[in-house]
Amino acid sequence: MHGVSRTSRVSNLIFLSPPVSLLLLYLVVGEPILASTLVGLVLILAGLGLQQWQKAPVPQESS
């Protein structure tokens, strides 16, 4: 089971590409960052955080 949770965490890294590309566009190309873009970015990151929080393992009692 440990491999499954590791895979799901790694697969969530794909959602970090929007902030990285946004930063690169701002720094390299000089593209302005609009307020609506930041709102969308916050929603993406909040969704990722919520997903990880909900997947937190519950300690099991050993019998």
Secondary structure, 3 states (H helix, E strand, C coil): CHHHHHHHHHHHHHHHHHHHHHHHHHHHHCCCCCHHHHHHHHHHHHHHHHHHHHCCCCCCCCC
